[in-house]
Amino acid sequence: MSEADTSTAARADEFEQWANMFTAHKAFSHPSELHGVLCGQLAAGTRIPEPEWLAMVCEHMGLTEQAMGESDDLAPFMYGAYEQALARLQSSEMSFQPLLPDDDYAIEQRLDALVSWVRGFLEGMALAAGAALGQAPDEIRELIEDLVAISQLSDDEEADDESEQQLLEITEYVRLGALAVFTEFNEPEKPAGNTPTLH
């Protein structure tokens, strides 16, 4: 398998893990939406303390907060997901990807997941940055307008090769847009051990 195939397989596996967790806990929301909310907050510069993040997970999944204590796997999984999302957004290799199902799913399901992710991302940004988004540079404001338009797409068109290509292009635009927002609202990571000395 090529490196691209390996990363695609890893992404598909990650989506399945989230989906299985949602199914196991009878969550009524979409895993892509919750991942979008998380990434929107991180991209807008917020870091969420673990108890707040886990409470947010419960709220989105429609669970009581006791569900975290009653489940052996939910809290560790979601805390790991938080760390992973932040690490990928910070990565100089731009390895970040929205949490989406792979090509084995019907195009309608993949578009639905992308729309859910984008809605979540916009919600997360609004929660984190609020009015500050209005003061963002023009290109970020234009990007947000584009994301709002993407969040309103519907899957009522006939699926064909052209719509497959369009979905790929929109997904890549969303991915790069999320990274652009992260770059705008977050200080670059300082390399360890390179603190300047004062003379």
C-alpha positions as CSV (number, residue, x, y, z in Angstrom):
1,M,0.0,0.0,0.0
2,S,1.2,3.5,-0.8
3,E,1.6,6.1,1.9
4,A,-1.6,7.8,0.6
5,D,-3.5,4.5,0.8
6,T,-2.2,3.8,4.3
7,S,-3.4,7.2,5.5
8,T,-6.8,6.8,3.9
9,A,-7.1,3.4,5.6
10,A,-6.1,4.9,8.9
11,R,-8.7,7.7,8.5
12,A,-11.4,5.2,7.6
13,D,-10.5,3.1,10.6
14,E,-10.7,6.3,12.8
15,F,-14.2,7.1,11.6
16,E,-15.3,3.5,12.2
17,Q,-14.0,3.8,15.8
18,W,-15.9,7.0,16.4
19,A,-19.1,5.5,14.7
20,N,-18.9,2.4,16.8
21,M,-18.5,4.4,20.0
22,F,-21.6,6.5,19.1
23,T,-23.5,3.3,18.2
24,A,-22.5,1.6,21.5
25,H,-23.8,4.5,23.5
26,K,-26.9,5.0,21.4
27,A,-25.9,8.6,20.6
28,F,-28.3,10.5,18.4
29,S,-25.8,12.9,16.8
30,H,-23.2,12.4,14.1
31,P,-19.6,11.7,15.0
32,S,-18.3,14.0,12.3
33,E,-20.3,16.9,13.9
34,L,-18.7,16.4,17.3
35,H,-15.2,16.2,15.7
36,G,-16.0,19.4,13.9
37,V,-17.1,21.2,17.1
38,L,-13.8,20.2,18.7
39,C,-11.7,21.2,15.7
40,G,-13.5,24.5,15.4
41,Q,-12.7,25.4,19.1
42,L,-9.1,24.3,18.8
43,A,-8.7,26.2,15.5
44,A,-10.1,29.4,17.0
45,G,-7.5,29.2,19.8
46,T,-9.4,27.6,22.7
47,R,-8.0,24.7,24.7
48,I,-10.7,22.8,26.5
49,P,-10.0,21.4,30.0
50,E,-10.6,17.6,30.1
51,P,-13.8,17.8,32.3
52,E,-15.3,20.5,30.0
53,W,-14.5,18.4,26.9
54,L,-16.0,15.3,28.3
55,A,-19.1,17.2,29.4
56,M,-19.4,18.6,25.9
57,V,-19.1,15.0,24.5
58,C,-22.0,13.9,26.7
59,E,-24.1,16.8,25.7
60,H,-23.5,16.2,22.0
61,M,-24.1,12.5,22.2
62,G,-27.3,13.0,24.3
63,L,-25.8,11.2,27.3
64,T,-26.0,12.0,31.0
65,E,-22.7,13.1,32.5
66,Q,-22.8,9.9,34.6
67,A,-22.3,8.0,31.3
68,M,-18.6,8.9,31.4
69,G,-18.1,7.2,34.8
70,E,-20.2,4.2,33.9
71,S,-18.3,3.5,30.7
72,D,-14.7,2.1,30.7
73,D,-13.9,3.2,27.2
74,L,-15.7,6.5,26.4
75,A,-13.6,8.9,28.4
76,P,-10.2,7.5,27.4
77,F,-11.3,7.3,23.8
78,M,-12.6,10.9,23.7
79,Y,-9.6,12.3,25.6
80,G,-7.3,10.5,23.1
81,A,-9.4,12.0,20.2
82,Y,-8.9,15.5,21.7
83,E,-5.1,15.0,21.9
84,Q,-5.0,13.6,18.3
85,A,-7.0,16.4,16.8
86,L,-4.8,19.1,18.4
87,A,-1.6,17.3,17.4
88,R,-2.7,17.0,13.8
89,L,-3.8,20.7,13.6
90,Q,-0.4,21.7,15.0
91,S,1.6,19.3,12.7
92,S,4.0,21.0,10.3
93,E,3.2,18.1,7.9
94,M,-0.4,19.4,7.6
95,S,-1.6,15.9,8.3
96,F,-4.9,17.1,9.7
97,Q,-8.1,15.6,8.1
98,P,-11.8,16.1,9.1
99,L,-13.3,13.0,10.5
100,L,-15.2,11.5,7.5
101,P,-16.3,8.1,6.2
102,D,-14.3,6.6,3.4
103,D,-15.3,5.8,-0.2
104,D,-17.0,2.6,0.8
105,Y,-19.9,4.7,2.0
106,A,-22.4,6.1,-0.5
107,I,-21.7,9.6,-1.7
108,E,-24.9,10.9,0.0
109,Q,-23.6,9.6,3.4
110,R,-20.2,11.2,2.8
111,L,-21.7,14.5,1.8
112,D,-24.0,14.3,4.9
113,A,-20.9,13.7,7.1
114,L,-19.0,16.6,5.5
115,V,-21.9,18.9,6.0
116,S,-22.2,17.7,9.7
117,W,-18.5,18.3,10.2
118,V,-18.6,21.8,8.7
119,R,-21.7,22.7,10.9
120,G,-19.8,21.5,13.9
121,F,-16.7,23.4,13.0
122,L,-18.6,26.6,12.6
123,E,-20.3,26.0,15.9
124,G,-17.0,25.4,17.6
125,M,-15.5,28.5,16.2
126,A,-18.4,30.6,17.3
127,L,-18.2,29.1,20.8
128,A,-14.5,29.8,21.0
129,A,-14.0,33.1,19.2
130,G,-17.5,34.7,19.2
131,A,-17.4,38.4,18.2
132,A,-13.7,38.2,17.4
133,L,-14.5,36.4,14.2
134,G,-15.9,39.7,12.9
135,Q,-12.4,41.2,13.3
136,A,-10.7,38.4,11.5
137,P,-8.8,39.1,8.3
138,D,-10.9,39.3,5.1
139,E,-9.7,35.9,3.8
140,I,-10.8,34.2,7.0
141,R,-14.2,36.0,6.9
142,E,-14.6,34.9,3.3
143,L,-13.7,31.3,4.2
144,I,-16.3,31.4,7.0
145,E,-18.9,32.5,4.4
146,D,-17.9,29.6,2.1
147,L,-18.1,27.2,5.0
148,V,-21.6,28.5,5.8
149,A,-22.6,27.8,2.2
150,I,-21.1,24.3,2.4
151,S,-23.0,23.6,5.6
152,Q,-26.2,24.1,3.6
153,L,-25.5,21.7,0.8
154,S,-28.0,18.9,0.3
155,D,-27.6,15.4,-1.3
156,D,-30.5,15.6,-3.6
157,E,-28.4,15.6,-6.8
158,E,-27.7,12.4,-8.8
159,A,-24.3,10.9,-7.9
160,D,-21.9,10.6,-10.8
161,D,-18.1,10.9,-11.4
162,E,-18.4,14.7,-11.5
163,S,-20.1,14.9,-8.1
164,E,-17.4,12.5,-6.7
165,Q,-14.8,14.9,-7.9
166,Q,-16.7,17.9,-6.5
167,L,-17.0,16.2,-3.1
168,L,-13.2,15.6,-3.1
169,E,-12.5,19.2,-4.0
170,I,-14.9,20.6,-1.3
171,T,-13.4,18.2,1.3
172,E,-9.9,19.4,0.5
173,Y,-11.0,23.1,0.6
174,V,-12.6,22.4,4.1
175,R,-9.4,20.7,5.3
176,L,-7.1,23.5,4.2
177,G,-9.6,26.1,5.5
178,A,-9.5,24.5,9.0
179,L,-5.7,24.7,8.9
180,A,-5.9,28.4,7.8
181,V,-8.1,29.2,10.7
182,F,-5.8,27.4,13.1
183,T,-2.8,29.3,11.8
184,E,-4.6,32.6,12.1
185,F,-5.8,32.1,15.7
186,N,-2.9,30.1,17.3
187,E,0.6,31.1,18.1
188,P,3.2,28.8,16.4
189,E,4.5,26.1,18.6
190,K,7.9,27.2,20.0
191,P,10.7,24.7,19.4
192,A,11.9,23.1,22.6
193,G,15.3,24.2,23.9
194,N,15.7,27.2,21.5
195,T,14.9,29.9,24.1
196,P,17.0,33.0,23.2
197,T,19.5,34.2,25.8
198,L,19.4,37.7,27.0
199,H,22.5,39.8,26.6
